[in-house]
Amino acid sequence: MSPFKTSASTAGATAVSDRVMPSVNLMPPEIAEAAKFRRFQLAMGAAVAGAVVIVGALYVHAHSGVSSAQTELDSAKAQQTALQGQLSKLQSVQDVYNRVASQQAMLSQAMSSEIRWSYYLNDLSLKVPDNVWMNSITASEGGSSTTPGATPSPLTTPSIGTITFTGSAFTHDDVATWLDVLAKERGFDSAYFTNSTEVHPPGAKKTFFNFTSSANLTDAAESGRYAPKAGS
């Protein structure tokens, strides 16, 4: 056989094999549509089943959350009831505290301006100069007092009362020393004397001076022991 003929035969066979064969669909259109519809039904059923599963899972989760929240709410109510019962038992204690606070407020109001005269008299008895002795002491609380004939100064410390001493001294200098003692006493202000009279007792070798001295009382003289404490 000639090589040329062989090549020609091979080329012809290749051309025949490369040629597209015609396709003939012998299935009726109704059957194809029915198969297509069944596939659609199956897909929709799968989608519905998936949706049901998702909704069921969400329902179970929500129900679990509601149940947990209800349990916590019931526990909180039970705890509140228990605490309310304890509070009711302690109400009598709170009533006692309220009465004590009320009485303390009344005591502070009534005794806020207390002056402890026993402390003052004891302190002054230790400070009286050697050449001075007291004959009487008079104290009054409330109102203001200034030196007789003196004009009140805006720099004067407000007075809550006065204390007056009558006594005797050997000299005017001793009276001045006594006034210095009064001026240094805490809560005393504007110490002064209203008179100092020389006296000659019959048969006495020495004369002495009878005097009257006074001092204004300031709020520093108050004890403060019944005043409310800062921050209370």
Secondary structure as UniProt FT lines:
FT   HELIX           3..17
FT   HELIX           29..111
FT   TURN            112..113
FT   HELIX           117..127
FT   TURN            130..131
FT   STRAND          132..141
FT   TURN            148..149
FT   TURN            154..155
FT   STRAND          161..169
FT   HELIX           172..184
FT   TURN            186..187
FT   STRAND          188..199
FT   TURN            202..203
FT   STRAND          208..217
FT   HELIX           219..221
FT   TURN            225..226
FT   TURN            230..231
//
